[in-house]
Amino acid sequence: MTTSSQLPLTLEKLANGESASVMAINVEGELKKRFFALGLKEGSHVRVLRRAKFGGPMHLRVGTSELILRLKEASCICLATPLTSA
């Protein structure tokens, strides 16, 4: 599985309960401004609360905010190595 280690880790790949720090957000314009206003920016900590079935959206916690993201948008958010739950 050397291929997966070469690919960047993106938000849509995290499972329920996993957390990570945001390294980069690869969107532009209004969507990037919206993410920033919700606290989703480079350096922020994000945790997956739950995932909808059949490729539906993800329920996330970013700081004290909770938000729902489609997998399409989540795939544009690059992460550092996932943090283990304590």
QUIVENCOR-V553295 format. One line per field, one symbol per residue. ss: DSSP state (H for helix, E for strand, - for the rest). phi: phi as a letter, one per 40 degrees, with the letter a starting at -180 (. if undefined). burial: + if it has 16 or more other C-alpha atoms within 10 Angstrom, else -. A space follows every 50 residues. Layout:
# QUIVENCOR-V553295
ss = ???
phi = ???
burial = ???
This chain:
# QUIVENCOR-V553295
ss = -HHHHH---EHHH-----EEEEEEE---HHHHHHHHH-------EEEEEE E------EEEEE--EEEEE-HHHH--EEE---E---
phi = .ccccccccbdccccdgcbabccabcbbgcccccdcccgcadgccbbcca bccfgccbbbbbgccbabbccdccccbcbcddcccc
burial = --------++++-+---++++++-+-------------+++---++++++ +-----++++++----+++-+--++-++++-+----
